Amino acid sequence: MFDHLKRLRTAKGFGVHSPFAFNFITNVLFEKYSYYAYFDIPQYLSEKHIDAPISSIHQLSFRIVNFFHPKNVLIVGGKQDYALPLFVNAASPEARIICLTDQETKSKMSEICEGKIEFWHAFRFEQMDAMIVDMQLLPKAYGISIENLLKISHNQTFWVIRHIDADKGSRRFWKEVQTDPRIALTFDMRQDGIVILNSSYYKLNYLV
C-alpha cells in the first residue's frame, strides 16, 4: 500500500525537487496529450492485416523519443513487437533505428517498416543515443549487460528497459541498474524502467 501511494504522489510531482525530473515525470512519462501516432500507427497495421497489439510502452517510448530526439536508437529484443520501431520512427523521423532481434521478427518487421530500420545479428560496440531493451525472453547471445550498455552509451544517452519484473533475472538486472554509481536517474514504472545517464544530475531512483 505504501509503495502504491508513493508512486501516485511521485507521478503527480509531489516530493520531486529536481526541475528536470519534475518536468520529465509530469510532462513526458504521464503526459495526457494524444499524438497523431497513437491513432495512425494502429490504423496502418490494421490496413496491412498485422496483428500487433499496441500497449502503453509504445506510447511511452514515443513520448520519450519525442522529448530527447536521439539520432541513433538501438531496439533490443521485443520478439514480434512490430509496432515499436514505427512509434520510434514517428517520434524522431530522422533517427537511425537499429533492431537486434530474431530472424522471424526481422523478416516481418522489414516488410512492415519498409526499409526505415536496420538490423543487427549480434551486439555491436557502436555508440547510441538511446536504447530500448526488452528483458522478456531476451537471448543470452545478445550479450546485454550493464557494462556493455554503458560501453555504447554517452552522457546524454537514455535507456528504456522493458519488463523489469519479468523474472528473477530481469529483477536482478534492474536492481543492479538502480544501484550502479555510474547511472544518475532511474524511473521505476513497475513493468518498465527509464534510465538517464546524465552525470550532471544527482543520483536518485524514482518510483512512479
N, C-alpha and C positions, 0 to 999 in steps of 0.2 A: 504493500500500500504506500509506504513512504517513497519507494522508488518511483511509483506511478505519479504521485503528487509532485515529486521533484522534477520529473520530465515535463509535466504540464506547466509548471511555473517557468522552467527554463525556455520552453517553446514559446512562451509569451514575452520572454526577455527579462523576467524578474530575476534579480541577482546576477545578471550578466554585466560586468563592469567594463569589459573590453569593447570599445566602439566597433571594431571590426566584427567581433563575434556577435554582438547585438544585431548589427545590420545583416550579417550572414544568416543568422537564425531566423529573424523575423521577416526579412525581405527576399531570402533565397530558399532556405530549407522549407519554410512554411508559407511561402508566397501563395496567395489565393487567386492571382490573375490566371485566366485560361488563355494560353497561347494557341495560335492557329495550328501548330504542330500536333497538339493534343487531339485534334479532330481530323486533320489532313492525313496523318500517317495511318491511323486505323482504317480510314476510308481507302487509302491507296492499297493497303494489304488485303482488304476485303475484295477490292476490284480484281486483284491478282489471285484471289481464292487461296490466300495463305493463312493458315491457322497460326497466328502469332499473338497470344494473349498480351494485352497491354496492362502493366501494373504501375504502381506509384513510383517504382525505381526508375522507370523510363522517363516519367515527367520530372522526377528529381534530378536525374542525370542531365536532362535538357536544361533545367534552370541553372545548375552549377556550371555547365559548359558555357551557357549564355552569359554567365556572370564573369567568368575568368577569360574566356576566349582563347583557349590554348591553341597552339599551332600544330602540335604533334600529340595525338591521343592513341594510347595503346589499350585495347579491349582484350582481356584475357578470360578464356572460359566462356560461360554463358551458352552451354550446349543448346542448339536450336533456338536461341534467342535472336530471331531475325529482325526484331523491331529496334533494338538498342542502337545499332550503327545509324539507323535512319534518324533517330532522335538527336544523336550527337551531331550528325551532319546538318540537320535543320538548325541547331543552335549555333553552329560555327561552320558555315559552308566552305570556308577557305582552309579549314583544318585538314591535315593529313591524318587519316584514320587507319589504324592497323589492327587487324584481328588475329589473335593467336587462339585458334580453335580447332576442332576436329574436322576431318575431311568431309563428313556428311553435311555439317553445318556450313562449311566453306562453299560447297557446291551450290547449295540453295541460296546462301547469302549473296554469292556473286551474281546470281540471276536477279535477285530482289533489288540489290543496291546498284545495279547497272554500272559497275566499274568505278564507283565512288570510294571504294576502300581497298586496302592492300591486305595481303595475308602472309603470316609467318608460319613456318612449320616448326620452329623452335625459338626459344627465348634468345634475344639478341641484346647486346650491350650498346644500344643507341639511346641517346638522351631524349627523354619525353617530358612534355609539359603537364600531362595528365595520364592517369591510369585508372581503368575501371576493371576490377578483378572480382570474378565470381568464385567464391570459395566452395561452392556446392559441386561435388563430383569433379574437383579440379585434379587433373592428372599430375602425378609427381614429376613426370617427364618435362613439364613446363618449367621446372626449376624456380617456382615462385617462393621467394623468401624475403624477409625484411632487408637483408643485405643486398640481394640482387635488385630489389625495387629501388633502394637508395642509390645504388650504383648508376642507375639510369635516370635519376631524378636530379633536380637542381633546387635552389632555394625557393623558387616560385611554383614548383610542381605540387599538384594535389592528387590525392588518391580517393577513389570511391571503392570501398570494399563491400561486396555484396554477400549476403548470407553469413554474417559473422557469428551466427548461432546455429549453423547447420549441423555441426557435430563437435566432438571434443577437440579435434584438430583445429577447426576454424575458430573456436572459442579461445584456444590457447594462442593462436596466431594473433587474434585481436588484442588479447591481454598484453602480449609482448609489444605490440604496436603502441598501446597506451602508455607503457612504462619506459619505452625507449627514449633516452635523453636527447636523441637527435631529431625527434619529432615534436613539433611545437603544440599544435592543437588537434584534438580529436573530438568528433561529434558522434556519440553512440545513439543510433536511432532504432535500437532493438534488433532489427534484422540486418540493417546496413550501417556502415560506418564511414565517416568522412575524415580524411587526414589532410592537414595543412602543414607543410614543412617549414614555412617562412620563419626563420630564426629571429626575426625582429619582434615576434610575439612571445609573451611569457608562456611557459608550458602549462596547459590546462586540458582537462578531459571533461567534456560536457555530456550530460545525459539529456537527450531531447526527445 
